[in-house]
Amino acid sequence: MPRLSKQARVAFACTGPFRVFELVEVDIAVMQQLYDANPEYSRMVLGRAPRDGDAHDDFYDRPPAAFPMGRKFMLGFVDAEDELLGVAEIVSDLFAQSVWHIGFFLLATNQHGNGLAHQLYEAIELAARTNGAQWLRLGVVADNLRGVRFWQRCGFQQVRVREDYALGERQHTLRVMVKALSRGDVPEYLALVPRDRPD
């Protein structure tokens, strides 16, 4: 199973025996091993099996230059034996101050259904809130019914739908969802991020 190197690291968040680390360039090979061992996400979202270089591209990919943003974090979910169980991409202050975006959230298939995904999400939410996030935002493909239900259980609500959204070799219907981390309602969010207003 893919394991992170034992270099010194500062945890981004912790939850029980699990730690959330910010991944660094040397971790790209381990990310790729995780992708290769768990191809279901890639097949669903990209319409193909993982390819060499996918982890490299995800690590270095950034939103379009026209999008205002803060910082991108590539996070790794690690157990007590340093095994990499999942990864998430987070972008701070995307489109507006205090709006943090979850680009993707991938957990090893053998960890589905045991509550770990929700536990790790809560650790990320707490860390984001601690660092100034007031809103979390994400897009989930509509065909990923398990993912849609997961994010709904985490408290996210849909604000708009994007049709014909290209990811890899597939076109998707994308459900854009948000969650308030402090007092606030959807109209307040949409005033901050007009691009997410319903058509």
QUIGI-V130924 format. One record per residue. N is the residue number from 1. RES is the residue in three letters. NEAR is the number of other C-alpha atoms within 12 Angstrom. Layout:
n:res:near
N:RES:NEAR
N:RES:NEAR
This chain:
n:res:near
1:MET:22
2:PRO:28
3:ARG:26
4:LEU:36
5:SER:22
6:LYS:14
7:GLN:13
8:ALA:11
9:ARG:19
10:VAL:16
11:ALA:20
12:PHE:28
13:ALA:30
14:CYS:26
15:THR:26
16:GLY:16
17:PRO:17
18:PHE:28
19:ARG:35
20:VAL:40
21:PHE:37
22:GLU:33
23:LEU:38
24:VAL:25
25:GLU:21
26:VAL:18
27:ASP:30
28:ILE:31
29:ALA:26
30:VAL:34
31:MET:44
32:GLN:33
33:GLN:29
34:LEU:37
35:TYR:36
36:ASP:26
37:ALA:25
38:ASN:29
39:PRO:25
40:GLU:23
41:TYR:32
42:SER:30
43:ARG:21
44:MET:27
45:VAL:31
46:LEU:23
47:GLY:20
48:ARG:19
49:ALA:21
50:PRO:29
51:ARG:24
52:ASP:18
53:GLY:19
54:ASP:26
55:ALA:31
56:HIS:24
57:ASP:18
58:ASP:32
59:PHE:32
60:TYR:18
61:ASP:20
62:ARG:24
63:PRO:24
64:PRO:10
65:ALA:11
66:ALA:9
67:PHE:17
68:PRO:21
69:MET:23
70:GLY:24
71:ARG:24
72:LYS:27
73:PHE:34
74:MET:38
75:LEU:42
76:GLY:46
77:PHE:46
78:VAL:40
79:ASP:25
80:ALA:18
81:GLU:17
82:ASP:24
83:GLU:28
84:LEU:39
85:LEU:39
86:GLY:45
87:VAL:43
88:ALA:37
89:GLU:35
90:ILE:39
91:VAL:35
92:SER:35
93:ASP:31
94:LEU:33
95:PHE:30
96:ALA:27
97:GLN:23
98:SER:31
99:VAL:37
100:TRP:41
101:HIS:41
102:ILE:37
103:GLY:30
104:PHE:29
105:PHE:33
106:LEU:37
107:LEU:36
108:ALA:32
109:THR:21
110:ASN:19
111:GLN:20
112:HIS:20
113:GLY:15
114:ASN:13
115:GLY:16
116:LEU:28
117:ALA:32
118:HIS:25
119:GLN:27
120:LEU:37
121:TYR:39
122:GLU:25
123:ALA:28
124:ILE:42
125:GLU:36
126:LEU:24
127:ALA:30
128:ALA:32
129:ARG:24
130:THR:17
131:ASN:22
132:GLY:20
133:ALA:31
134:GLN:32
135:TRP:41
136:LEU:46
137:ARG:44
138:LEU:36
139:GLY:36
140:VAL:40
141:VAL:34
142:ALA:27
143:ASP:21
144:ASN:23
145:LEU:16
146:ARG:18
147:GLY:31
148:VAL:24
149:ARG:21
150:PHE:24
151:TRP:33
152:GLN:21
153:ARG:17
154:CYS:26
155:GLY:22
156:PHE:30
157:GLN:28
158:GLN:30
159:VAL:29
160:ARG:26
161:VAL:24
162:ARG:24
163:GLU:20
164:ASP:15
165:TYR:21
166:ALA:16
167:LEU:22
168:GLY:19
169:GLU:17
170:ARG:20
171:GLN:19
172:HIS:24
173:THR:22
174:LEU:29
175:ARG:32
176:VAL:34
177:MET:39
178:VAL:36
179:LYS:36
180:ALA:28
181:LEU:30
182:SER:21
183:ARG:12
184:GLY:17
185:ASP:19
186:VAL:28
187:PRO:16
188:GLU:21
189:TYR:33
190:LEU:27
191:ALA:16
192:LEU:22
193:VAL:30
194:PRO:17
195:ARG:19
196:ASP:28
197:ARG:21
198:PRO:18
199:ASP:10
